Amino acid sequence: MTYYKDIREFVKTLEEHDKLARVKREINKDTELMPLVRWQFRGLPEKQRKAFLFENIVDVKGKKFNGPVLVGAHGASTEIYALGMMCRPEEIMEKWAWAQSHPIKPEMVGRGLCQEEVHVGKGLLEHGGLMEFPVPISTPGFDAAPFFSASNWVTKDAETGIRNVGNYRAMVKSPTRTGINCVFPQHIYQHWDKCRQKGIPLQAAIVVGVAPSIGYVSITKVPYGVDEYEIAGGIGGEPIELVKCKTVDIEVPATAEIVIEGELPTNFIEREGPFGEHTGYIHSHGRRPYFNVTCITHRKNPVYTAFISQFPPSESSKISQISDNAVLYHFLKYTRGIEGIRDVCWHEESGSWQFVAISLKKAFPPQAWQALKGADALDPQRGKIIIAVDEDIDARDPDSVIWALCYRMQPHRDILVTMGKSASLDPSSAPPGAEVPPGYQGVDLPTSSILIDATRKWDYPPIALPGKEFMEKAKKIWEELALPELSPKIPWYGRSLGNWLKKFEEEAELAVKGEYLETGERIAKEERIGS
Amino acid sequence: MTYYKDIREFVKTLEEHDKLARVKREINKDTELMPLVRWQFRGLPEKQRKAFLFENIVDVKGKKFNGPVLVGAHGASTEIYALGMMCRPEEIMEKWAWAQSHPIKPEMVGRGLCQEEVHVGKGLLEHGGLMEFPVPISTPGFDAAPFFSASNWVTKDAETGIRNVGNYRAMVKSPTRTGINCVFPQHIYQHWDKCRQKGIPLQAAIVVGVAPSIGYVSITKVPYGVDEYEIAGGIGGEPIELVKCKTVDIEVPATAEIVIEGELPTNFIEREGPFGEHTGYIHSHGRRPYFNVTCITHRKNPVYTAFISQFPPSESSKISQISDNAVLYHFLKYTRGIEGIRDVCWHEESGSWQFVAISLKKAFPPQAWQALKGADALDPQRGKIIIAVDEDIDARDPDSVIWALCYRMQPHRDILVTMGKSASLDPSSAPPGAEVPPGYQGVDLPTSSILIDATRKWDYPPIALPGKEFMEKAKKIWEELALPELSPKIPWYGRSLGNWLKKFEEEAELAVKGEYLETGERIAKEERIGS
């Protein structure tokens, strides 16, 4: 089966899998839309979450819009993300790893649906410029404006010409101007800074409403210098089709719903925000670049697509989680060659940025530290708390990770605290209004990380659960008694972890034969000493 | 209403509240019983868990027993524990704190049901001694014998005469001998060691099958020198009625199902275990004291009561969690006077021994450290990972605690690693067979703890969720659309945490009026600078 050609094909798939809530009632994009979708992240288990398609949109002044608004379509849940990857949830990691190792170059095509309507030059404002689109307010009560959230920014390195596609918020500041929140080491900021040094503006296009693979690569931290379109091609198994923009030297997906072309001046910066962020806090500080629109093109009745981010868990924390799990998994297992890597999980409570657990089967003792240090090195903005666990721990389950922390590590021996981070948007970094240290302009403030080796350092006694045969027999009795249906967690039976004597094994066998008094006698005779 | 007079009254209450599973089918105590109950801890949500009453017990050799076996009655879930406390779940902490501040002395009575049948002297073995009771094997496949698990040991300090009631496992070693697993600083071990120094044995009684208040205090780490019967009296609001033992100078609850009297020699120790422990691992090492039975008394057809422990969560981790939450809460809030303490939670994944979160509203900045250090000082065996969080964090929810760790602490600034622990049964402390350091005989090996201040150090920006009015309005729309029923988590709306400018508040108001372009204009004019 070929990959989704556009977001509309994907919406059909979501609906076929009962993963779409279609809302026909009138909804106010500024005050009602995001709070409504928010409820499913504060009040429903993940499996019940859906994408929302709002078909009847007004703004707070009563203005109506031509197209619908789509929220949660990329990653309201792991199941939805898996549909976007065209695979089962448990196959996502390896499919993502394959795409990174097998990128496919995009293909230029002559024309694209994304340019069905063109507003440029004197006609730029004929439909209101940016006001034509139903951009919702994400955090009514706190955000200073509507922000584009599923906005994929396409730019190029002024020296190498290599493209970047990245997800950055875009504050609506005028009908032809948006903000952007970016700092070092983010890739668009590196592009912007290279143009600044050359004294030229940075050309860009914001693309909204694309096949999900492009949304996934856009939000993912792939290495600088990798063209995200190629990875998206790898995910879909076929090239992304691109068209040239009308006013800038940038290529955009031919079937995108909306394309906004323009330039970021590099001689000025201005205040951006406030906006609710993935940290769970409103982000308000920062002078940042901004974007002047030169042309707007779109499909007829475009599907305006938004991510719901802010307080985790959210759609953005789910997309970040899965995509960045895949990047770290690929990096540790295939780039660094740590064969025993079993799983990697950025926990959503950090917006999937600061808490990561890595499970592995160590080939030799310090390999846990190789994984920890690799994860720490990946991105200065990510990974405040990095934990390595054994392969029998569920890296995705906080309960399982906490169990490992409690009995497989010693704080004085298995912990490293290190500087060298600049955690994005982290209010714990410094007091409000703190001076930015010299050299840190255009960067976040300096912060630290903690690496914890919670793997077993030697053979362990058996897991304290009845042996498998006893648990299996008991399950039959459980079912015979018509007790409530079980959803077993691992581990559900005991087994040796290496430190178990033949003697103890024999005693356990005697015990279930009812011959345990033999053991008691032997202890009195052979294992009693003066105190 | 008066408190439960015995475990039988409490079983009736459990059944009335649909918290009892009565099993009439024949069950093998050695191979089937514990694995069956185990399944509810590996496969059911906490609210569905019940106590189990097995009415038709055989052992592996086909022997039948007179009384039933009761498991999970004290704490298979928080709801069951609350029934045992005669209060609602949310009242447990304050009721426990009250009992600690208002102990009630027990009362001696002339005779007790616990002595309906007496086996002593030449008659000690007339019903088989300890073999009379259906003691289950907790971890078939690994345990070396049946162990008493809900065994409340009553002993006295040889110098002060002050009683101790403590829960310790008791390995069945012969019809008249059991093991016990105890080390410093456990209270019975302190009693034993004082007798050892005097060259006399330690008298003791094991009490099985008591009103739940006695089970709760027995498993709880109250300070050395406090008589647990008095706290149990405080919980029930009336004195515990006691009778004198027949062969030792010990007092036991008059309505207990089973009382085993005897002495612990102090001139010899012997091997004890293996037994599956609350850490989730089999515990096998250790030469320990043992117990010679001098007399057995019991009610007719006694209700043999067991705890299910081993891999967490379990009944033992739930009882430990609630009781030790209460002890730490009482200690920090009332003994140390930290008024702002809101909640305390020992997480069950550590068997409720090693991972604790404390939520508080700080009255001054270092108060988080006062709480952390207080918790660390409480018990050398407990608290490897101790985390302080603000009052708006749910100390019981790992997701909420992880969120606090990610954005309210910096590892290089807010963490203290310290030695001075000897974490009980912790396999991470040293390799198998490691030498015990000089001075550590009779103690666990030296270990460390990590204290983390994850409270806000200054004013924070608002929580990134829509304001309350928007969330409330959206909930009405949610219900109107007949979307799935919500179980909201906190927080579910945004609010300022102190760092929020009047200017931003006004801009947010403009935004939801649709006047956000005014803000964009003002930014261009007033907040744009050269880059």
Interface residues (C-beta under 8 A of the other chain):
Chain A: A21 V23 R25 I27 D30 T31 E32 M34 P35 L36 R38 W39 Q40 R42 G43 L44 Q48 D59 V60 K61 I137 T139 P140 G141 F142 D143 A144 A145 P146 M171 V172 K173 S174 P175 R177 R196 T266 N267 F268 I269 E270 R271 P274 G276 E277 T279 G280 Y281 I282 H283 S284 R287 P289 Q310 F311 P312 H347 E348 E349 S350 G351 W353 Q354 F355 K384 I385 P398 D399 S400 I402 W403 L405 C406 Y407 R408 M409 Q410 P411 H412 R413 D414 I415 V417 T418 M419 D426 P427 S428 S429 P431 P432 T447 S448 S449 I450 R456 K457 W458 D459 Y460 P461 P462 I463 A464 L465 P466 G467 K468 E469 F470 M471 K473 A474 K475 I477 W478 E480 L481 L483 P484 L486 S487 P488 K489 P491 W492 G494 L497 N499 W500 L501 F504 E507 A508 L510 A511 V512 K513 G514 Y516 L517 T519 G520 E521 I523 A524 E527 R528 I529 G530 S531
Chain B: A21 V23 R25 I27 D30 T31 E32 M34 P35 L36 R38 W39 Q40 R42 G43 L44 Q48 D59 V60 K61 I137 T139 P140 G141 F142 D143 A144 A145 P146 M171 V172 K173 S174 P175 R177 R196 T266 N267 F268 I269 E270 R271 P274 G276 E277 T279 G280 Y281 I282 H283 S284 R287 P289 Q310 F311 P312 H347 E349 S350 G351 W353 Q354 F355 K384 I385 P398 D399 S400 I402 W403 L405 C406 Y407 R408 M409 Q410 P411 H412 R413 D414 I415 V417 T418 M419 D426 P427 S428 S429 P431 P432 T447 S448 S449 I450 R456 K457 W458 D459 Y460 P461 P462 I463 A464 L465 P466 G467 K468 E469 F470 M471 K473 A474 K475 I477 W478 E480 L481 L483 P484 L486 S487 P488 K489 P491 W492 G494 L497 N499 W500 L501 F504 E507 A508 L510 A511 V512 K513 G514 Y516 L517 T519 G520 E521 I523 A524 E527 R528 I529 G530 S531
